[in-house]
C-alpha cells in the first residue's frame, strides 16, 4: 500500500515566499500544509509531497483555505483524471474529489483516516489492520441521484451532479464512475427531457440498477429511473418516456409526483418487459429483488466481496444464533441464514422489514425449486425496532446471540453499544442473557465507528482485533470500513 504520509519528500530547506510544502491529505481531499508560523493551510487540488502555490479564498485565525494555482514539485502519485468534467475550473463536477490521485494512494489515505479516527476518537488501535477491500475504479456506480435543470438562457437541459461548491448542475456529457450503460444515456436523456412538456418541472432523476433481473429474459440487468415531477405529466410526455424506454434494453420508468410514498411504475410496452430489479450474492446462492428507492449499496462489485469478508470474519457455525442489526433488505441476513442455526434481522423501518421478509420467502422458494435436496435457510426472523432508542431491557428481550453483525447508517449504533456496555457493567441486569462473543461492525462513517468502538473496547469488555477500509466509492472522499471485536475473557 502506498504510504501517502511519508514525509521523506518534504523539503528541508526554506521555501521561497508563498510556496507551501504539502504534508498530508484531509478527508475532503485537500492538501494540508503549514506556514512558517505554524498556521494550517488547506489547499484544494494539492497532494502530499508536493510544493505548490495557492490562491487563498478564506482566512481564519487558526487556518486558511485556498486553491492550487501552480505545482513546483509534483507528487509521484498524481495521475491524469479520467473524467473531462473533473478539476478545479469553473463548472467542474463536484461528484469526485480524488481523481487526480492514484487509486492505490486513495485507499492509503482512507486507511489513515480510519486509523486516526479510531485513535483520536475511540482511544484505541486495532490489533491488526486487514487488507483493504478494493474493486473496479470506474463504472462502479449502480445507484445515483442526478439533478435535472432546464437552463432557459441556454435553451438546454443539464443532468448530473452539482458543480464543486455550487448549487448549479454540472454540464456533464459523460460520467466514468457511473455504469457505462448509464453514462452513455446522459446525453439522450437530456434530449428527451428537453422535448417534454414538463421540461421546467422535473428536478431529479434517481438511478437504481440491478446486476440481473428476476425474469429469465433480463439477465443484462434492469435500469430503473425514478423521475421526480412537480406537476402531473401529460399523456404526450408519458408516451415520450415509453418510446425512450423502447430504445434502451432493460430500462424501466418510475414516477414520483410527490413524496417517496407516491413512487409508482410507469406501465411497460408489450415486448419490453424488464422483470424486477435484483442483485445477486452468488457465493451464497442469494438473489435480492429490490425497489428503486430501497437502500442498496452503490457498488455491487464491492458489496459481494464485503458480504463474503464480513461473514468470513464472523466465522459463523451451524450451531450458532446470530443477530444482524440494521439489516435493511437482508443483505447480510440471508447469507448468514446459509451458515447459522438461527438468524434475527433487526431494522428500524417497517417498510424495509416487510421487504426483507419478502426476500426471505423469495429465496426460500428459489432454493427449493433449484435444488430440492439442498439445505433450507436457517430459521430467520425479521423485526422492526427503533435502534436509536435501544435499552438494556430491549436488548435482552431480543435474546442472546453467539455473534452480531452491525451495519448502521452514518449515525452509527451508539444506543446499541451503550446498552451492551450497560449490561457488561451491571451483570445483575442480564438474568441469564449472555453478550455476543464476536461482533463484526460494517461502517460508512469512520467517526461514528470510532466512537462506537471506543464504547465497545473501553466500556463493554471487547478488544478490536481487526479493522480495515472498504473502497466502496473510488475517487471520492467517502470512507467505508469494517472492524472485528472479540469479547475478552
N, C-alpha and C positions, 0 to 999 in steps of 0.2 A: 504493500500500500504506500502511496506517495505521502511523505510527511510534509504537509504544507506549512508546518510551524517550525521547521528547522531554520535557525537564524544565521546559518553559516554564510549566507549571501548578503546579509545586511551590511552595508558599507561601514567601515570603522573610522574612516576619515570624515572630517566635517564636510557637509554638502554645500553647494552654492545656495545662496539665499533663495528661499521659496521652494527649493526641491525637498521632497519628502521620501523617506525610506519606509516602504510598506512592510509590516512585520507579520500580519495575520489577516484573516477574513472573518467578518462577523456573520451572524445568521441571515442578515439581509443581503449578503454577498457584497458588502462594501469593504474595500481595503482599509485597514486600521494602521495609522502612523502616529507619530508623536513629534510635536515641535520641540526645539531645544529646551524650552521651559517646561516640558512635560505635558503640555496640553494635547489631548487626544484629537485626532483628525480622522473623520470617516470620509472615504473617497469612493464615489460610485465609479465602477469600471476598472479600478486598480486591483492588482493581485499581489499576494505575498511575494517577497524578494524583489519587487520592482522599485525603482527610483523614478518618481513621477513629479509632474507639476499639475496643479489643480486649480479650478476656479471655485472660490468659496461662495456659497449662497446662504449659509446660516452660521451664525456665531453666537455661542453662549459662553458663560464664564468657565465652564469645565470642558467644553468640546466645540468643534467646528464640523461642518459638513460641506462637502464640495463635490465637484465632478471632474473627472480626469480630463486634462487638456493635452498632455504630452507625456510620452514614456521615454525616459532617458536610459534606463536599464530594464530590459524585458524579462519576464519570468519564463523559464523553460516549460511551464505548464500552460502558457497562453496558447489558445488554438483559434482557428478561424471559425466563427459561428456559422452553423449550417443554415440558419434561417435569415432571409434577407430583411426581415422585419425586426430583428434583434439589434440593439445598440443603444447609444446614448443620445442619438439625434432626435430632433423634434418629431413627434409622431411615432416613435418606436414603440413596439408592442411591449406591454408590461407583464405578459404571461410567464416569461422565463427571466431568470436573473443571473444564470451561471453558464450560458453557452460559450462564453469566452474562456472558460476554464476546463481543462481536460477532465473527462468524466471520472477518471480514477482519483484525481485530486478533489473533485466534488465530494466523493464518498469519504475521503480522508477528512475534509472539513466537517462533514456531518458527524463522523465518528468523534472528532474532538468536541463538537458541540454537545454530544451525548455525555461524554466523559466529564466535561466541565460542569454540566448541569447536575450530574449525579454527585459530584464532589461539592460544588458550591451550594446547591440547594438541599440535596439529600444527605450530605456529610458522609458519603460512602464511596468506596471503589469496588467494582466487581472483581471477583477472584480471577475471572478470565474474560478477555474480550474476544467474542466469537467472530468468525469470518462474516463480512457483510453480505447481505443478500442483494445481488445485482441481476440485471436483465437487460433487455433491449433499451438502448438510449434514445431511440427515435420510433415514432409511430406507435407509442405505447398507450396513448390516452384513449380509452374506450368510453369515457364519460366526460362531459364538459357542459358548462353553461356559457353560451355565447350571446353577447349583447347584439342587438339589432338597432340600427338608427338610419332613418331617411334624412340625408343632408340636402336640404332644399337648394342651397346655393350651388351645389354640385350636380343636383338632379340625380343623385346616386344613392344606393343603399350600401351601408357598411355592415359587415357581420364579423365578429371576432371578440378578442379580449380588449380590455381597456388599454389605452396608451399608458406609458410609465407615469405614475403620479398624476393621473388625469382622469376625469370622468368621460372623456371622449373615447369613442371606439376607434381602435387602430384600423388602418386601411389594409387589412390582411387579404392577400390573394392566395397564400398557401400557409400551412402550419405543419412543420415537420414532426411535431410531437403528437399531433392527432393521428389516428389510424389513417393510412394512406387513402382509403376509400372516402373518408370524411373530408380530408384535406382537399381532394380533387373535386369535392362537391361545393366548396365555398363560393366560387365564382358563379356557378349555375344557380345556387341558392340566392345570391344577390340579385341575379336577373329575374328569378321567379318572384321574389317579394317586391321588386320594383314594378312588376307587371300587375300587382294585385290592387284591388280597390282599397284594401286596408293597409296600404303601404306605410301610412303615418301612425298606425295604432298597433304595431307589432314590436314590442320592446325586447323580446328574448326568445331564443331557441335553446332548449335543453336537449343534449345528446345523451343517449344511452345505447350502447352497442353490445350485443352478445357475441360469444365466440362460437355459438351454434344456435340453431333453433330447435324446438321440441318436435317439429314435424320433419319427416324424412326428406322432404324436398328443399330444405332450407339450411343445409349444412354450411353454407358460406358465411352464415351469421346474419342476424337481424340488426338493422339500424333503425332505432326509434328516434324521431324528432318530435319534441313537445313544443308546440307553438303557443306562446302566450299572446293573446289578442285582447285588446281593451274594449273593442266593440264587436258585436256579432258579425261573423263572416258571411258574406254574400254567397249565394249558390254558385255564382261565377267563380269566386275565389276558391271554394271547395273543389270545384271542377279543375281549377289550375293545380291544386295540390295533388289531386288524384292523377292528373296527367303527368306531373313531375315524378310521382312515385313509380309510375309505369316505366319510366326510363332508368330507374335505379334499382337493381336487384336487391331484394331484402328490405327495402325501405318501407316503413310504416309511419303514418302521421297520427299524432295525438294532439288534441286541442285543450287549451286551458283558458276559459273565458274569465275566470275569477281566481279564487284561492286554489290551493293544491287539491282540495276535495272535489273540484269541478273537472279534473282531468279525465278525458274520455277519448276513446279511439275513433278516428275517422274511418268510415267503412272502407273495405278493400275492394279493389276491382276484381272481377272474375278472372282467374288465371294469374293473379298476382298475390296469392295467399302467402304470407310470410311466416306463419306459425307464431310461436311465442318467443319473447326474449329469454335467453338462458345462457349460463356459462357452465363449464364442466370442471370437475376436480377428478381427473382420470385415475390418479393414484388410489382413489377410494371408491371408484365407480359411482360417483355422485354427480347428478345434474341439478342445477339450481335455476328454475324459472324465476323471473322477477318482472315487476312492472318498471316502467322507465323512471319513475320517481322514487322507487325503493333505493335504500342505500346499498350500493355495492362498491367494491374497490375500483378505482380509476384504471388500474393497471392489472389486467387479468393474468399476464405472464408472471408478474411478481407474486400475485395472490396465490397462485398454485404452489410456488416454492415456499411462500410464507406459511401456508397451512401445513405443508409437509415438515417444515423446520419446527414449527410450534409443537406439532404432535410428536415429533422425534424428541424434542427437549422434554416434553411432558412424560414420555415413556409410560403410557397407559397400559395396564394389564387387564386381561379379560375378567378378573375378579373385582375390579375397582369401580367405584361410583365417582363421577366427575361432574362438576358444575361449570357451565360456560356462562360467565357474567357478561352482560351487554351483548347478547348472542345475535341480535339482528335477525337476518333471514335464516340463520343456521349455518353460516359459512364454516365455522369450526365445529358446531354441534353435531352435524350429520356425519362428517368424517370421524369424529370421536365415537359416534354410535357404531362404527365398524370395528372398534377396538375395545370398548369398555363393557362392563356388565350393565351399567345404568348411567344415563346422562340426563341432567336437568339444564335446560336453556332458560336464562332469565333475561328479560328485556323490558324497557320502560314503556314502550308504545304498544298498545293493544293491537293496532293495525299490523305491526311487524310480527307480533306473536301469532296473529291469525295467518300471516303469510308463511311463517316458519312451520306452522302445523300443516299447511297445505303442502309445503315442500317435503315434509316428513312422509305424508301419505303418498305423494307422487313417487318418491324414491323407494319406498317400501314396495309399492306395486311394480315399479320398473324392475327392481332387483328380482322379484318373484317371477316376473314374466320372462326375463332374460336368462335367469339361472334358477330354476325351481328348487334345486338341491343346495343352493348356496346358503350360508348362514344368514339369518334375518338380522336387521338392525337391532341393536340393543334396545331395551326398554327406554324410551325417550319421552320426555315431557317438557312442554314449554309453558312458562307462566309470566305474567306481567307484574313487575314491581317497580316502584319509584326508587331507583338505585342511588339517587342523590339524597334520599332520606332514610338510608339504611340504618338500623339499630342492632345492637347485640341480640335482642329478642327476635327480630325478624330473621336474622342470620341463623339462629338456632332453629327457627320454625321451618326453614327450607332443608334442614337435615345436614348431617355431616357428610363430607366427601373426602375421598383419598387425595384428590388433586383438583386444582382450579385452573381455569383459563380465563383471563380478564382481557377484554378488548374494548375499552371505553372510548367515547368521543374525546375531543380536545380537553374537556373539563376534567378528565381523569376519573378516578374511582376513590376519591378521598373518603366519603362517608363509609364505603365498603371496608376499606383498610382500617379506618378508625374503629369500626365495630369489631373487626378481627383483633385489633390491638387491645380493645377494652376486655375482650374475653381472655386474652393472654394474661393481662394484668390482674384480672379478677376471676380466677378459676372457679370460684364458688358459683358463678353465674352459669357455668356450662351445663350442668345437670346431665352429664354423660356425653355431651357433644364434644367432638374432637376436631381440632383445626386440620386443614389440609397439609400433607407432608411436603408437597411441592406446588408452586404457583408459576405459571408462565404468563407474563404480562406483555401484551402487544400494545404499543402506544403510537399515537400520531402527534404527540406534543412532548418533547423531551423535558420541558419544565414541570409538567404535571406528573410525568413518570417519576422524575427525580423526587418531587415532593412526596408522592405515594410510596416510593421505595424507601425514603427516609423513615416513614412510619413503620413499614414492614420490618426494616432492619433494626431501627433504634427503639421501637416500642412493641413490636409484635413477635419478636423472637426468631426472625428469619435471617439468613445470610444470602446476599446477592452473589450467586455463584457464576453467573454468565450474563453478558449484555453485548449487544451489537446493533448496528444500524441496518435499515431496510431501505434501499434506494427506490422507493415507490414512485417518486416524481423526479427523474433526472432533469437537470438543468434548472431546477427551481431550488429555493432555499428550504423547502419543506422537508422535515426530518421525521421519518418513522423509525421505530426501534422495537427491540424485543429483549426481555430480561427474564432471568430464571431466579426464583427464590426457594431456598430449602429451609425447612424448619430445623432449628438447632436441637440437639439432644435426642 
